[in-house]
Amino acid sequence: MTSSQASTPTVFDVQRIRADFPLLARRVHDKPLVYFDNANTSQKPLSVIEAVDNHYREHNANVARAVHQLGEEATAAYESARDRLARFLNAPSRNEVILTTGTTQSINLVAYSYALPQLKPGDSILTTVMEHHANIVPWQLVAARSGATVKAAPIDQRGELIVEKYVELLTPEVKLACVTHVSNVLGTVNPVREIARECRKRGIPLLVDGSQAAPHRPVDVQALGCDFYAVTGHKMLGPTGTGALWAKREHLEAMPPFFGGGEMIREVRFSGTTFAAPPHKFEAGTPNIAGFVGLSAAIDYYASVGFEAIHAWEQQLLHYATERLREVPGLRIIGEAAEKEPVISFLLEGAQATDLATLLDLQGVAVRSGHHCAHPLMQFYGVPATLRVSLAFYNTREEIDAFVVALLKVRKLLL
Ligand code: PLP
């Protein structure tokens, strides 16, 4: 047992968890892999990989079209992902959960189907400076078409949203307010309940980007009190190309469909087509059936470990990694909010983030460098890029130690 294992103050059996993730055993550039790019996409447990494999081996068919046995099995499996997502988000009804390709599609659906039909010149959409481009650009596109504008609430140097300013910006011409639950760059956890309360007082619907929250904490859309909540499957142990939008029934009923095609209709006539009820009204075409089978297994995996244990372990890792990084000379952490998920962005004096990431990769360490699809946030901090370490519950203190050793080594090469 190494000294850091001996001092681990928890019974969380991370080695048992790691055994469920085959890819974590890989070597990269002949070094043991240290995968710290979880905010980009998570690794997948065997149960997810096997569920997808088993679906194609045993149950593959299209959904909702065939009356044969396989068609029924595929439809049941696909629809059970909706049930699981509804429970995972504590949605009041499974019919309020639209299965999408991920957060980008979910937010675009709200932009084109909810916002665009009602926006007019003089209206605005409120977002924040710390958003991923997926929670900025769709709003800019529909604003450009309608003559509306996009406003951004400011943050402070610690990387916390200035909530009073957000609330001040909730003026009557705001038709939709948006906020990320957790920042993909800073790890900041935003006070979504409080924001939702202020939005409700003013009758302004709130969309929450939950991409970086759902992999780390239980989400309860009813307790949060928002109107729309988007998640992306590949960041939460599931396959790429899966995700969901939860929306209040009243919005879904009023929203026109976004994509037209098969599966979303009641009856098609050239004299006029009628549409299926939500959620199917928003799910035209053949979906990523196997992907959702995998996402179901991912949600089951989270349930088997439990978010309480996940959160406790990840917070230990976050604090340990933050402490260790503070020991590195010339290193500046960007984002020091009081409440964070395990994401640490930083700069190293005299070294480019991309050069660091490239050299770290040669040491077997996978981190992300760049603007993280958050240009306005980079502009706020006056930097072109950061290096980002993003942790998951299958990471260890030993990996953090190995990462710091590698960082000190590459720092020597660059400076
Ligand atoms: N929102 C946030 C906060 C993200 O971190 C990401 C992905 O990095 C997205 C949205 C976009 O997710 P996807 O590409 O899966 O649609």
Boltz pocket constraint, residues with backbone or C-beta under 6 A from the ligand:
constraints:
  - pocket:
      binder: B
      contacts: [[A, 39], [A, 40], [A, 101], [A, 102], [A, 103], [A, 104], [A, 105], [A, 132], [A, 134], [A, 135], [A, 180], [A, 182], [A, 183], [A, 184], [A, 209], [A, 211], [A, 212], [A, 232], [A, 234], [A, 242], [A, 372], [A, 373]]
      max_distance: 6.0
